């Protein structure tokens, strides 16, 4: 470490763990949690996160526990509309990543998307480093991966996944999919459990929004985008039969203007700007129930275990949910009555059926759920790292 306790350029040549993600990395909570756990393990001389350059963002940031965040390549604002331009942009950025780290003494490289798997593979072979495919979703089957882009992603994954020394996935359903799709691949499940504890004095969202004490307050966290039944939620709370409030925490996404439009005409619909990931649980802890209404419009969504499920659980909030295998696995049979078959038709009825007694019993059931802490969940990840940097270099994966 340098005199200030941060990672120096010289130390990046002594055996680091490099994480590559093609994004500016502003609120990338998963990669920040992972790298913090890796840094605390003491297995590496340092941990480096490599992301994309962005307007107004520093090229280099020193993070806690000696981690460093590098933003490399040209500043690119906005996603190119054509596949060809996205490919060219990715190739240009990948070249910048390779040039930046191709002479570093890096022990393990984590590719956080399929798009960066090629450059991470090249770096691992150039440096003699181990390679981890560190997936955040079932990317080749995502709604945003269509046409030529999907074909390219499938080709990359099929060609390189067998070259990876380990594969991390975010839930058991996706792990099962990879086992069935690629012979010999044994994914390690690292769920995206929140690492934030509920504060002793959470934010009083009711007072902030002037919600009467006798009215139930529901909450939706996350992006206001397609595939989340946003319009169904808005229509349900605008219905005359629903005598409850809803607040959207995190007003970012393509449907933000639609939510604003409803807020202007409905006193029981509220919108808060995006809050830092470290504060989400504090903001929602005093609500009555959550909403996790993912639409299974693609296989990635169908097999998803949304971050909001863990945020609600950690805050002690029961939540209405659509039929996703991983939600059912997480909650178990006690919450069968909280499943909504068709939110576009039945959400208003589901909301009105949740009396104070029903919610109180569900809160008690939620308190009895045994959800690991992030440190407990990350233990399997650290075990893989430990095996990879051991003399044998082979992780013991069941």
VMD Tcl script that draws the C-alpha trace (Angstrom):
set ca {
  {0.00 0.00 0.00}
  {1.03 3.59 -0.55}
  {1.49 6.09 2.23}
  {-2.22 6.92 2.16}
  {-3.28 3.27 2.46}
  {-4.50 3.04 -1.14}
  {-3.50 0.83 -4.04}
  {-0.55 2.13 -6.05}
  {0.35 1.51 -9.69}
  {3.34 -0.55 -8.59}
  {1.22 -2.84 -6.43}
  {-1.09 -3.65 -9.34}
  {1.86 -5.62 -10.72}
  {2.06 -7.95 -7.68}
  {-0.89 -10.27 -8.07}
  {-4.31 -8.65 -7.96}
  {-7.88 -9.70 -8.57}
  {-9.24 -7.76 -11.58}
  {-12.99 -7.29 -12.10}
  {-14.17 -6.08 -15.52}
  {-17.64 -4.61 -16.07}
  {-18.62 -2.53 -19.15}
  {-20.37 0.24 -17.21}
  {-19.34 3.49 -15.48}
  {-19.83 1.72 -12.10}
  {-21.64 4.32 -10.03}
  {-24.17 2.25 -8.04}
  {-23.05 -1.26 -9.03}
  {-23.83 -2.75 -5.63}
  {-23.05 -6.40 -6.46}
  {-19.53 -5.85 -7.77}
  {-18.76 -3.50 -4.89}
  {-19.94 -6.09 -2.33}
  {-17.99 -8.85 -4.01}
  {-14.75 -6.91 -4.24}
  {-15.03 -5.78 -0.63}
  {-15.34 -9.40 0.51}
  {-12.39 -10.39 -1.68}
  {-10.28 -7.51 -0.35}
  {-11.06 -8.47 3.24}
  {-10.05 -12.08 2.55}
  {-6.41 -11.06 2.15}
  {-5.91 -13.48 -0.75}
  {-4.62 -10.79 -3.12}
  {-2.25 -7.85 -2.94}
  {-5.10 -5.69 -4.19}
  {-8.45 -5.66 -5.93}
  {-9.05 -3.58 -9.05}
  {-12.41 -2.80 -10.68}
  {-12.31 -1.79 -14.34}
  {-15.26 0.08 -15.79}
  {-16.09 2.49 -18.60}
  {-15.30 6.19 -18.61}
  {-18.23 8.53 -18.07}
  {-18.84 12.26 -18.23}
  {-18.02 13.94 -14.94}
  {-16.64 10.75 -13.39}
  {-13.01 10.47 -12.25}
  {-10.74 8.16 -14.20}
  {-9.51 6.64 -10.97}
  {-11.05 6.25 -7.53}
  {-9.51 4.77 -4.40}
  {-12.11 2.75 -2.53}
  {-12.09 1.27 0.95}
  {-9.83 -1.66 1.88}
  {-7.28 -0.81 -0.77}
  {-9.56 -1.34 -3.76}
  {-9.18 0.79 -6.85}
  {-11.72 1.69 -9.51}
  {-10.31 2.46 -12.97}
  {-12.49 3.93 -15.72}
  {-10.78 3.34 -19.04}
  {-11.39 4.07 -22.71}
  {-13.17 6.96 -24.38}
  {-16.09 8.68 -22.70}
  {-19.31 7.31 -24.17}
  {-22.67 8.77 -23.19}
  {-25.71 6.75 -24.14}
  {-26.06 3.29 -25.62}
  {-25.59 3.02 -29.41}
  {-28.82 2.12 -31.17}
  {-27.42 -0.33 -33.71}
  {-25.81 -3.69 -32.95}
  {-22.91 -2.84 -35.27}
  {-22.10 0.34 -33.36}
  {-22.39 -1.48 -30.02}
  {-19.98 -4.14 -31.24}
  {-17.48 -1.52 -32.43}
  {-17.75 0.36 -29.14}
  {-17.22 -2.86 -27.17}
  {-14.20 -3.81 -29.28}
  {-12.66 -0.36 -28.81}
  {-13.17 -0.47 -25.05}
  {-11.89 -4.05 -24.84}
  {-8.67 -2.99 -26.58}
  {-8.25 -0.22 -23.99}
  {-8.79 -2.74 -21.17}
  {-6.25 -5.15 -22.64}
  {-3.63 -2.42 -23.08}
  {-4.21 -1.17 -19.53}
  {-3.67 -4.52 -17.80}
  {-1.73 -6.76 -20.21}
  {1.55 -6.22 -18.32}
  {0.11 -6.54 -14.81}
  {0.73 -9.43 -12.45}
  {-2.92 -10.38 -12.01}
  {-3.85 -13.69 -10.42}
  {-7.59 -13.87 -11.16}
  {-9.75 -12.04 -13.72}
  {-13.53 -11.77 -13.26}
  {-15.64 -11.18 -16.40}
  {-18.91 -9.67 -15.18}
  {-20.77 -9.89 -18.51}
  {-20.62 -12.10 -21.57}
  {-19.51 -9.08 -23.63}
  {-16.22 -8.81 -21.71}
  {-15.56 -12.54 -21.61}
  {-13.30 -12.40 -24.72}
  {-10.98 -9.68 -23.41}
  {-10.89 -11.28 -19.96}
  {-10.01 -14.62 -21.56}
  {-7.18 -12.99 -23.54}
  {-5.88 -11.29 -20.39}
  {-5.98 -14.52 -18.43}
  {-3.99 -16.34 -21.10}
  {-1.50 -13.49 -21.49}
  {-0.91 -13.22 -17.75}
  {-1.32 -16.84 -16.71}
  {-4.27 -15.80 -14.55}
  {-7.36 -17.75 -13.56}
  {-10.62 -16.76 -15.25}
  {-14.02 -16.44 -13.54}
  {-17.23 -15.90 -15.51}
  {-19.13 -13.80 -12.96}
  {-22.67 -13.56 -14.32}
  {-25.31 -11.16 -12.97}
  {-28.25 -12.67 -14.87}
  {-29.00 -15.17 -17.62}
  {-27.68 -12.65 -20.11}
  {-27.97 -14.66 -23.31}
  {-31.71 -15.08 -22.59}
  {-32.44 -11.50 -21.47}
  {-35.15 -9.32 -23.02}
  {-32.50 -6.81 -24.12}
  {-30.52 -9.54 -25.89}
  {-32.26 -10.13 -29.21}
  {-31.46 -10.79 -32.85}
  {-27.83 -10.51 -33.86}
  {-26.73 -9.46 -30.37}
  {-28.16 -12.64 -28.87}
  {-26.44 -14.77 -31.51}
  {-23.09 -13.06 -30.77}
  {-23.52 -13.49 -27.02}
  {-24.43 -17.17 -27.39}
  {-21.41 -17.77 -29.61}
  {-19.07 -16.07 -27.13}
  {-20.47 -17.96 -24.17}
  {-20.50 -21.34 -25.92}
  {-16.92 -20.85 -27.13}
  {-15.37 -19.63 -23.87}
  {-17.31 -20.94 -20.89}
  {-15.33 -24.18 -20.88}
  {-12.13 -22.11 -20.66}
  {-13.28 -20.55 -17.38}
  {-11.84 -21.82 -14.11}
  {-15.07 -21.01 -12.26}
  {-18.57 -19.72 -13.01}
  {-20.58 -17.62 -10.54}
  {-24.37 -17.28 -10.91}
  {-26.99 -15.43 -8.88}
  {-29.44 -18.23 -8.09}
  {-30.08 -21.97 -8.23}
  {-32.43 -21.89 -11.23}
  {-29.78 -20.25 -13.39}
  {-27.17 -22.68 -12.06}
  {-29.40 -25.57 -13.15}
  {-29.81 -24.00 -16.60}
  {-26.03 -23.75 -17.08}
  {-25.49 -27.32 -15.94}
  {-28.01 -28.55 -18.49}
  {-26.77 -26.32 -21.30}
  {-23.00 -26.81 -20.95}
  {-21.57 -30.18 -20.11}
  {-19.03 -30.07 -17.30}
  {-19.88 -26.55 -16.12}
  {-20.50 -26.46 -12.35}
  {-21.71 -22.99 -11.37}
  {-21.35 -21.64 -7.85}
  {-24.43 -19.81 -6.57}
  {-23.75 -16.41 -5.00}
  {-27.10 -14.72 -4.45}
  {-27.22 -10.94 -4.38}
  {-28.15 -10.67 -0.71}
  {-28.05 -7.18 0.71}
  {-25.12 -6.34 2.98}
  {-26.91 -3.41 4.62}
  {-28.42 -3.75 8.10}
  {-31.71 -2.14 9.08}
  {-30.84 0.97 11.08}
  {-32.22 1.45 14.59}
  {-34.05 4.55 13.39}
  {-35.15 4.00 9.78}
  {-36.46 6.87 7.71}
  {-40.10 7.67 8.46}
  {-41.39 7.46 4.91}
  {-44.97 7.86 6.07}
  {-44.23 11.25 7.60}
  {-42.13 12.25 4.59}
  {-45.04 11.52 2.24}
  {-47.82 12.63 4.64}
  {-49.48 9.21 4.53}
  {-52.19 8.92 7.22}
  {-51.53 6.37 9.96}
  {-54.69 4.40 9.09}
  {-53.69 3.92 5.44}
  {-51.48 1.06 4.25}
  {-48.30 2.04 2.44}
  {-46.92 -0.23 -0.29}
  {-43.50 0.23 -1.85}
  {-41.85 -0.58 -5.17}
  {-38.05 -0.37 -5.39}
  {-35.86 -0.43 -8.48}
  {-35.96 0.73 -12.06}
  {-39.18 1.98 -13.62}
  {-38.82 -0.09 -16.76}
  {-40.67 -2.65 -18.83}
  {-41.27 -6.12 -17.45}
  {-42.24 -5.01 -13.95}
  {-46.00 -4.43 -14.24}
  {-45.58 -0.69 -13.58}
  {-48.80 0.25 -15.38}
  {-50.73 -2.48 -13.54}
  {-49.51 -1.08 -10.22}
  {-50.50 2.44 -11.19}
  {-53.95 1.37 -12.41}
  {-54.57 -0.68 -9.27}
  {-53.79 2.19 -6.89}
  {-55.80 4.57 -9.04}
  {-58.83 2.27 -8.74}
  {-61.62 3.56 -6.44}
  {-61.72 0.23 -4.58}
  {-58.11 0.59 -3.34}
  {-57.79 2.70 -0.19}
  {-53.99 2.52 0.16}
  {-50.85 4.37 -0.88}
  {-47.88 3.28 -2.99}
  {-44.44 4.85 -3.26}
  {-41.92 4.17 -6.02}
  {-38.40 4.45 -4.61}
  {-35.91 4.96 -7.40}
  {-37.51 7.10 -10.09}
  {-35.18 6.06 -12.93}
  {-36.27 4.30 -16.10}
  {-38.29 4.54 -19.27}
  {-41.62 4.60 -17.40}
  {-40.68 7.39 -15.01}
  {-42.77 9.91 -16.94}
  {-45.80 7.61 -16.73}
  {-45.42 7.36 -12.95}
  {-45.09 11.14 -12.72}
  {-48.28 11.52 -14.73}
  {-50.22 9.35 -12.29}
  {-48.66 11.14 -9.29}
  {-49.99 14.44 -10.63}
  {-53.58 13.15 -10.48}
  {-53.53 10.59 -7.63}
  {-52.75 11.72 -4.09}
  {-52.07 8.13 -3.02}
  {-49.29 7.51 -5.59}
  {-45.83 8.85 -4.75}
  {-42.44 8.92 -6.44}
  {-39.07 9.37 -4.76}
  {-35.79 9.89 -6.61}
  {-33.27 7.08 -6.66}
  {-31.51 6.60 -3.33}
  {-28.07 5.06 -2.77}
  {-28.20 1.24 -2.50}
  {-26.93 1.53 1.07}
  {-30.06 3.49 2.07}
  {-32.84 1.52 0.36}
  {-33.60 -0.72 3.35}
  {-33.74 2.30 5.68}
  {-36.22 4.04 3.37}
  {-38.63 1.13 3.05}
  {-38.53 -0.34 6.57}
  {-41.63 1.55 7.77}
  {-43.82 0.58 4.82}
  {-46.46 -2.14 5.19}
  {-45.69 -4.33 2.17}
  {-43.66 -4.49 -1.02}
  {-44.35 -5.17 -4.69}
  {-42.21 -7.59 -6.73}
  {-44.22 -8.15 -9.91}
  {-41.69 -9.28 -12.49}
  {-43.19 -10.26 -15.84}
  {-41.62 -13.48 -17.21}
  {-41.30 -12.04 -20.71}
  {-37.98 -13.82 -21.23}
  {-36.17 -16.75 -19.65}
  {-33.82 -14.43 -17.75}
  {-36.79 -12.75 -16.05}
  {-38.55 -16.07 -15.42}
  {-35.50 -17.44 -13.59}
  {-34.69 -14.16 -11.82}
  {-34.29 -13.55 -8.11}
  {-34.75 -9.75 -8.02}
  {-32.70 -7.59 -5.67}
  {-35.90 -6.06 -4.34}
  {-36.92 -9.43 -2.86}
  {-33.89 -9.35 -0.56}
  {-34.40 -5.65 0.20}
  {-37.99 -6.30 1.29}
  {-37.00 -9.38 3.28}
  {-34.22 -7.56 5.08}
  {-36.61 -4.72 5.95}
  {-39.09 -7.31 7.27}
  {-41.69 -6.52 4.60}
  {-43.93 -9.20 3.13}
  {-44.49 -8.58 -0.57}
  {-46.86 -9.40 -3.40}
  {-45.10 -11.34 -6.14}
  {-45.62 -13.02 -9.49}
  {-44.97 -16.72 -10.07}
  {-41.17 -16.96 -10.18}
  {-39.46 -20.20 -9.08}
  {-36.76 -18.37 -7.12}
  {-39.26 -16.24 -5.19}
  {-41.18 -19.40 -4.28}
  {-37.90 -21.03 -3.22}
  {-36.96 -18.01 -1.09}
  {-40.30 -17.55 0.70}
  {-41.70 -21.06 0.90}
  {-45.36 -22.12 1.27}
  {-46.20 -19.65 4.05}
  {-46.53 -16.86 1.48}
  {-48.68 -18.68 -1.06}
  {-51.47 -16.16 -0.49}
  {-49.19 -13.31 -1.57}
  {-48.83 -14.67 -5.09}
  {-50.63 -12.62 -7.79}
  {-51.57 -14.64 -10.88}
  {-52.34 -11.75 -13.23}
  {-51.49 -8.28 -11.85}
  {-53.14 -6.53 -14.80}
  {-56.47 -8.05 -13.71}
  {-56.12 -9.07 -10.06}
  {-53.72 -6.67 -8.34}
  {-56.38 -4.32 -6.96}
  {-58.22 -7.30 -5.45}
  {-54.98 -8.65 -3.97}
  {-54.22 -5.28 -2.35}
  {-57.65 -4.91 -0.79}
  {-57.50 -8.48 0.59}
  {-54.45 -7.61 2.71}
  {-56.00 -6.59 6.00}
  {-53.94 -5.36 8.94}
  {-54.13 -8.84 10.51}
  {-52.97 -10.55 7.30}
  {-50.02 -8.19 7.01}
  {-49.09 -8.62 10.68}
  {-49.08 -12.43 10.37}
  {-46.99 -12.19 7.20}
  {-44.51 -9.92 8.97}
  {-44.15 -12.57 11.68}
  {-43.57 -15.23 9.00}
  {-41.03 -12.99 7.31}
  {-39.15 -12.57 10.59}
  {-38.87 -16.36 10.85}
  {-37.27 -16.72 7.41}
  {-33.63 -17.76 7.59}
  {-31.90 -15.65 4.96}
  {-28.09 -15.68 5.20}
  {-26.11 -12.52 5.62}
  {-23.99 -11.38 2.69}
  {-20.85 -12.56 4.50}
  {-22.36 -16.03 4.87}
  {-23.42 -16.10 1.23}
  {-20.01 -14.87 0.07}
  {-18.19 -17.68 1.90}
  {-18.65 -19.99 -1.09}
  {-17.18 -17.32 -3.35}
  {-14.14 -16.84 -1.13}
  {-13.64 -20.61 -1.00}
  {-13.42 -20.67 -4.81}
  {-10.88 -17.83 -4.83}
  {-8.83 -19.56 -2.15}
  {-8.73 -22.77 -4.19}
  {-7.83 -20.94 -7.40}
  {-4.80 -19.24 -5.87}
  {-3.67 -22.38 -4.04}
  {-0.83 -24.48 -5.53}
  {-3.30 -26.92 -7.09}
  {-5.41 -24.10 -8.50}
  {-8.53 -26.26 -8.67}
  {-11.74 -25.20 -6.88}
  {-13.60 -28.00 -5.08}
  {-17.11 -27.54 -6.48}
  {-19.85 -30.08 -5.77}
}
mol new
graphics top color blue
foreach p $ca { graphics top sphere $p radius 0.5 }
foreach p [lrange $ca 0 end-1] q [lrange $ca 1 end] { graphics top cylinder $p $q radius 0.2 }
display resetview
